[in-house]
């Protein structure tokens, strides 16, 4: 409950402060957000599975973000940045879908 | 990442179908490290999401990659070149049209001016402008045709551009004759008083008539009376039929103005 409130507060802060994204961060932020979402859904699923571990969640969250950003960075250096970004988004999207499917099975048995 | 791995089969059967209760359990507000860390991460995620969404909303060129920027620049450059070319072409067309039409206009204007000049010279149109009106009163036979001829000559010398005597327009081919004591200009018999109208510089014409030993004095010596009136607008309304040349033909002009 409190983390959900934290999410809402974060969104509100982002809207009201309206910070400008630094240039060096601009290619990585969207991918990092997707990766973090993946970690969040994975965490919810772990909660429902009864195996949630805060240390694991934090590490998975941060490593997801860092790895996603790193892949995009590497892709930019290799000249395939946009393609690799697309790849990362697809992979993370698939994982989000499968996690959501698992959550759905837990909650609705369907 | 291990948080997303498939779970091991639940060992506790009581927790098997209690997804909601487990969620509620997890959602219970607790003040421990777990909650604090999760809240911090959720806060960061929410902040990042909102920031990214707003950045996407007002996304400009600065968020694009180098390759995309180069491509856009290339596109713009080639587009610029195309438009430049188009501009030059259209400008050339425009210049051509403007020059052409102005040339034509000037030619038409010049031709019209020349036509009007020639019409006035030939006496086929009425003419108006500043000038003088001269009235000669007296008895028939007092003013002789050489005097009238001198008068016409004097008017022409003074720059008269259109001359009318009585109801006859005086042009290049005009003649003045005397027959049975009456004066004729181009078959038109003049009746006293004679009215002579001339378009030209009024002062010059008046002076040309009035100088000592001039026309007016000559007429007085012949016993008649002449008055010269300067007017800002004199209407020469007598017309001449232009003669048709039976023999003379213009020599073809070699000048480039000929069509």
Interface residues (C-beta under 8 A of the other chain):
Chain A: X1 X2 X3 X4 X5 X6 X7 X8 X9 X10 X11 X12 X13 X14 X15 X18 X19 X20 X21 X23 X26 X27 X29 X30 X32 X33 X36 X37 X38 X39 X40 X41 X42 X43 X45 X46 X47 X48 X49 X50 X51 X52 X53 X54 X56 X57 X58 X60 X61 X63 X64 X76 X79 X81 X82 X95 X99 X102 X106 X107 X109
Chain B: X1 X2 X3 X4 X6 X7 X8 X10 X12 X15 X17 X19 X20 X22 X23 X26 X27 X28 X29 X30 X33 X34 X35 X37 X38 X39 X40 X41 X42 X43 X44 X45 X46 X47 X48 X49 X50 X51 X52 X53 X54 X55 X56 X62 X63 X65 X67 X68
